[in-house]
Amino acid sequence: MTDPFWQLPLPQPSRAHYDRALARQQQLTKPPGSLGQLEALACHLCAQQHRDCPAVDRVHVAVFAADHGIAADGVSAFPQEVTAQMVANFAAGGAAISVLARQLGASLEVVNLGVAHPLPDDRGVTDEWIAAGTGNLMKEPAMTAEQLEQALEAGDRSAARASEAGAELFIGGDMGIGNTTSASALASLLLGARVEELVGPGTGLDEVGVARKARRIRAALQRHGSDTDPFNALASLGGFEIAALAGAMIGAAHRGIPVLVDGFIVTAAALAATHLSPNLMAWLHFSHQSREPGHRYLLGAMGATPVLDLDMRLGEGSGAAVAVPVLRSACALHNEMATFTEAGVSDG
């Protein structure tokens, strides 16, 4: 029997391409290191893409949507039917990520894994439906093992579609009322962190709402126990869209596509994915630091340096989309700047 894709070894970025990129950065007409993170981004993209001239012109954005049983316990400032309404908005082109994808010339797919309410119009939505939302993680496992496998494989299929389209960069986004609760519980378990360090307002809860949310998460963690196996943790505490994001990131890496990680939800999915596939970090770039308190903690725990900090907390993949022009600038500078020799400039 073949091992599931998330257990297979990942390809490695090219050390030779990285070394050549780093050497070129030292020859460009600038003081060494003066372009800061832009230099590192270009070098890592060279290694990931096995190219001397990196590019992120072709971007694939996949927004994964699903509902959460825990939403019935008042963990969000918005009702659950908003998930379906926003999925329709994505497909109609009216959401923030829709606008940003158009601006970038990126392909955008919306994947329905388990939206509980009927979609008013499912045109433009990829059907990967598993169930009408997860179980209430405070009282029962969010997913069965079979449902988790379905979600992971749905993410991998999205990565396959990105590869077939020639994508040079993959962005995953999320939509699901209640998913910051699931992400906080998952991160708390996998990192051994206190719930208070991770829980935040999500869609806009006040202090009373945040305290209630923290109690729900502690109840979920007490029910789950101390099992930190990433597959079991995802099944018990995750959401369909969080699992699909994890599968998509691993699937993109298997196909040699760099991944630009969005905000808190997607970073929690990345955390789970790196526990499933430990070499995945070599394929990840982190786009921004959101205002959700747990995101700063997650980024620090993962040793990740975000490209931007704009006080965003929308999700959808929007923060990652906003960071793409920075990656494009890094590529352009690496590819098009003159060397000291070419420009006839003294290198000091």
C-alpha angles and dihedrals in degrees: 000000000000117000115247113265094252090062096050119101114265123231115254126238112251113268090194092056091046092052092048090048092050091049091051091051088058090054099049120106098266138078109278111270094009093124091056116193091006089071093050092047092053094047094049092047090052089053095045095046095039088232135127089211109046122204138183098185094123109058126177118202120192120185112198116204133193141139130245129223090217089068088082089069097066100258095138135057089223130062120250095251088071089078091065092041092053093046087056089048091052091051092047091052098244103113127093093254090049091056093044093048090053091048091052095043086238127154112245127200126180114209121200110206100161117341105169100207123061115264113240088221122005096189109126092026123113110224114227094141116171105167140327093280132310127292119271099275091205090065107022142006110293092225141012117240089254092052091049091052089050091052094047091049091048088057091049091052089054089053089049090054089050090052093048088053091053096248116183093191133028124210123186123200134185141219125179131120107239096023097122086063091054092044092049093050092048094048092046091054098044095045099036088235128155113258090234090062092058110030119095144160096282106182091010112296119172122231093276090051093049091051090051090049091051091053090052091051093049089051090051092050092048090051092048097048126200101317105130097176101134095225092051091043092053092047093048101041110011134091130236091251093047091052091046090051089053090049092047093052092050090044092051091051091050087057095046096252118141115231125221107206119217127205138311100316095045092044090053087051089049089051091054091044092053089052090052093043110020097192091058093096089076088068099046132096119184114223107195148342111248129209091248102111095225093057094069089050092049094048091050093048091051094046089239126158112206120219095221141022109196101147090253122156104163104110119198089115089285097131091051091049091053089053095054095086088057090055089047090052090051090053094046093050092048094047103038110031115105122244120236089256094049093048096042090236123145112248094211 
